[in-house]
């Protein structure tokens, strides 16, 4: 399970580094992923505004100015 989530984080960061915006990553990668449990929620992290994407594991995929990470 952790390997699948780690792969998802890497895939999202790879797209982000290539200049793909969040709405596109949401539509093409996250929205249909079986581990994504709901819509992005607005939040705030140490680096500023953030989006938290709930996962079926109970954790969140966090997207902020530094990219994607598991929270």
C-alpha positions in Angstrom: 0.0 0.0 0.0 2.8 2.5 0.9 4.5 1.7 -2.4 1.4 2.6 -4.4 1.1 5.9 -2.5 4.8 6.7 -2.9 4.5 6.0 -6.6 1.5 8.4 -6.8 3.5 11.1 -5.0 6.4 10.6 -7.5 4.1 10.6 -10.5 2.4 13.9 -9.4 5.8 15.6 -8.6 7.2 14.5 -12.0 4.3 16.2 -13.8 4.5 19.3 -11.5 8.2 19.7 -12.3 7.4 19.5 -16.0 5.1 22.5 -15.5 1.7 20.7 -15.4 -0.8 22.7 -13.3 -2.8 21.2 -10.4 -6.1 21.1 -12.3 -4.6 19.0 -15.0 -2.9 16.7 -12.5 -6.2 16.3 -10.7 -8.1 15.4 -13.9 -5.5 13.1 -15.4 -3.9 11.4 -12.4 -5.6 11.9 -9.1 -9.4 12.0 -9.7 -9.6 8.5 -11.0 -6.9 7.0 -8.7 -8.3 4.2 -6.5 -6.5 5.5 -3.4 -8.0 9.1 -3.7 -10.9 9.3 -1.3 -12.4 12.7 -2.1 -12.1 16.2 -3.4 -9.1 18.5 -2.6 -9.6 20.6 0.5 -8.0 24.0 1.0 -5.5 24.3 3.8 -2.5 26.2 4.9 1.0 24.8 5.4 4.3 26.2 6.5 5.0 27.2 2.9 1.7 28.9 2.4 -1.7 27.9 0.8 -2.0 24.1 0.3 -4.5 21.6 -1.1 -5.1 18.4 0.9 -6.3 15.4 -1.1 -7.8 12.7 1.2 -6.5 9.1 0.6 -8.2 5.8 1.6 -5.3 5.2 3.9 -6.5 8.0 6.2 -3.6 10.2 5.2 -3.5 13.1 2.8 -1.6 14.0 -0.3 -0.6 17.6 0.2 0.1 20.0 -2.7 1.7 23.3 -1.9 4.5 25.6 -3.3 7.1 22.9 -2.8 5.1 20.3 -4.7 3.3 17.1 -3.6 4.1 15.2 -0.4 2.4 12.7 1.9 0.9 14.2 5.1 
